[in-house]
Amino acid sequence: MLAIRLPKEIEDKLTKLAKQTGRSKTFYARQAILEHLSDLEDYYSAVSRLESELPGVPLEEMEQRLGLAD
């Protein structure tokens, strides 16, 4: 079970779509989540992999490299 609060503008769009098509708002909310969940998983997996593989650069060193050091 999941309960979410949506901005009024999104809720209104969802209500309009549901009325136009005869489907429930829950149907469309579920479809949106299912379609985009894999994309979100892929994105966060890639970000995590990049962060773990790329070396960090201290701010002071980056400022020097960019000629911004005082």
PAZAPA-4460 file (N, C-alpha, C; in steps of 0.05 Angstrom, whole numbers, plus 32768, in hexadecimal, padded with zeros to 4 digits):
% residues 70
    n_x    n_y    n_z   ca_x   ca_y   ca_z    c_x    c_y    c_z   seq   type   mol
   8011   7FE8   8000   8000   8000   8000   8012   8019   8000     1      M     A
   800B   802C   7FF0   801A   8045   7FED   8006   805C   7FEC     2      L     A
   800B   8070   7FFC   7FFB   8089   7FFA   800E   80A0   7FF5     3      A     A
   8008   80B0   7FE0   8019   80C6   7FDA   8008   80E0   7FD7     4      I     A
   8015   80F6   7FDD   8008   8110   7FD9   8014   811C   7FBF     5      R     A
   8003   8125   7FAE   800B   8131   7F95   8004   814E   7F95     6      L     A
   8014   815F   7F87   800C   817A   7F83   7FF0   817B   7F75     7      P     A
   7FE0   818F   7F7C   7FC5   8192   7F70   7FC5   8190   7F52     8      K     A
   7FD9   819D   7F46   7FDA   819D   7F28   7FDD   8181   7F1D     9      E     A
   7FEE   8171   7F2A   7FF2   8155   7F21   7FD9   8144   7F26    10      I     A
   7FCD   8148   7F3E   7FB5   813A   7F45   7F9F   8140   7F31    11      E     A
   7F9C   815A   7F29   7F88   8162   7F16   7F8C   8154   7EFB    12      D     A
   7FA6   8153   7EF2   7FAC   8146   7ED8   7FA5   8128   7ED9    13      K     A
   7FAC   811C   7EF0   7FA6   8100   7EF3   7F88   80FB   7EF4    14      L     A
   7F79   810B   7F01   7F5C   8109   7F02   7F50   810C   7EE6    15      T     A
   7F5A   8120   7ED7   7F50   8124   7EBC   7F55   810C   7EAA    16      K     A
   7F6E   8102   7EAB   7F75   80EB   7E9B   7F64   80D3   7EA2    17      L     A
   7F60   80CE   7EBC   7F4F   80B8   7EC5   7F33   80BA   7EBA    18      A     A
   7F27   80D2   7EBC   7F0C   80D6   7EB2   7F0A   80D2   7E94    19      K     A
   7F1E   80DC   7E85   7F1E   80DA   7E68   7F20   80BD   7E5F    20      Q     A
   7F2E   80AD   7E6D   7F34   8092   7E64   7F23   807C   7E72    21      T     A
   7F16   8083   7E88   7F07   8070   7E97   7F18   805E   7EA8    22      G     A
   7F31   8064   7EAC   7F42   8055   7EBE   7F45   8064   7ED8    23      R     A
   7F50   8057   7EEC   7F53   8064   7F06   7F6D   8074   7F08    24      S     A
   7F6D   8087   7F1A   7F85   8097   7F1F   7F9B   8084   7F29    25      K     A
   7F93   8070   7F39   7FA6   805C   7F43   7FB4   804D   7F2C    26      T     A
   7FA5   8046   7F18   7FB0   8038   7F01   7FC7   8049   7EF5    27      F     A
   7FC2   8063   7EF0   7FD6   8073   7EE3   7FEE   8079   7EF5    28      Y     A
   7FE9   807C   7F0F   7FFF   8081   7F22   8010   8068   7F23    29      A     A
   8004   8050   7F23   8013   8037   7F23   8023   8034   7F09    30      R     A
   8017   803A   7EF3   8025   8038   7ED9   803D   804A   7ED8    31      Q     A
   803A   8063   7EE2   8050   8076   7EE2   8067   806C   7EF3    32      A     A
   8061   8061   7F0A   8076   8057   7F1C   8084   803F   7F0F    33      I     A
   8074   802D   7F04   8080   8015   7EF8   8092   801C   7EE0    34      L     A
   808A   802F   7ED0   8099   8036   7EB8   80B3   8045   7EBF    35      E     A
   80B3   8054   7ED5   80CA   8064   7EDB   80DC   8059   7EF1    36      H     A
   80D3   8045   7EFF   80E3   803A   7F14   80FE   802E   7F0A    37      L     A
   80FD   8020   7EF4   8115   8014   7EEA   8129   802A   7EE1    38      S     A
   811F   803F   7ED5   8131   8055   7ECE   813E   8062   7EE6    39      D     A
   812F   8065   7EFC   813A   8071   7F14   814F   805E   7F20    40      L     A
   8149   8044   7F21   815C   8031   7F2B   8176   8032   7F1B    41      E     A
   8174   8032   7F01   818B   8033   7EF0   819B   804D   7EF5    42      D     A
   818E   8063   7EF7   819B   807D   7EFB   81AB   807D   7F16    43      Y     A
   819E   8075   7F2C   81AB   8075   7F46   81C1   8061   7F48    44      Y     A
   81BE   804A   7F3A   81D3   8036   7F39   81EC   8042   7F2A    45      S     A
   81E7   8050   7F14   81FE   805B   7F05   820B   8071   7F15    46      A     A
   81FC   8082   7F22   8208   8097   7F33   8219   808B   7F49    47      V     A
   820E   8077   7F56   821D   806A   7F6C   8237   805E   7F61    48      S     A
   8236   8051   7F4A   824E   8045   7F3F   8262   805A   7F38    49      R     A
   8259   8070   7F2C   826C   8086   7F25   8279   8091   7F3E    50      L     A
   8269   8096   7F52   8274   80A2   7F6B   8288   808F   7F78    51      E     A
   8284   8075   7F76   8297   8063   7F83   82B0   805F   7F72    52      S     A
   82AF   8063   7F58   82C6   805E   7F47   82D6   8077   7F41    53      E     A
   82CA   808F   7F43   82D9   80A7   7F3D   82E6   80B2   7F56    54      L     A
   82FF   80BB   7F54   830C   80C5   7F6B   8301   80E1   7F72    55      P     A
   82FF   80E6   7F8C   82F6   8100   7F95   830E   8114   7F93    56      G     A
   8307   812D   7F8F   831B   8142   7F8E   8315   8156   7FA3    57      V     A
   8327   815C   7FB6   8322   8170   7FCA   831C   818B   7FBE    58      P     A
   830C   819B   7FCB   8304   81B5   7FC1   831C   81C7   7FBC    59      L     A
   832F   81C7   7FCE   8347   81D8   7FCB   8356   81D1   7FB2    60      E     A
   8359   81B7   7FAC   8367   81AE   7F94   8358   81B6   7F7B    61      E     A
   833E   81B4   7F7B   832D   81BB   7F64   832F   81D9   7F5F    62      M     A
   832F   81E9   7F75   8332   8206   7F72   834D   820D   7F65    63      E     A
   8362   81FF   7F6D   837C   8204   7F61   837D   81FC   7F44    64      Q     A
   8371   81E6   7F3D   8370   81DC   7F21   8361   81F0   7F0F    65      R     A
   834D   81FC   7F1B   833C   820F   7F0B   8346   822C   7F0D    66      L     A
   835C   8230   7F1C   8367   824B   7F1F   8355   825D   7F31    67      G     A
   8347   8251   7F43   8335   8260   7F55   8340   8263   7F71    68      L     A
   8357   8257   7F76   8363   8259   7F91   836C   8275   7F97    69      A     A
   8369   827E   7FAF   8371   8299   7FB7   838F   829C   7FB7    70      D     A
***
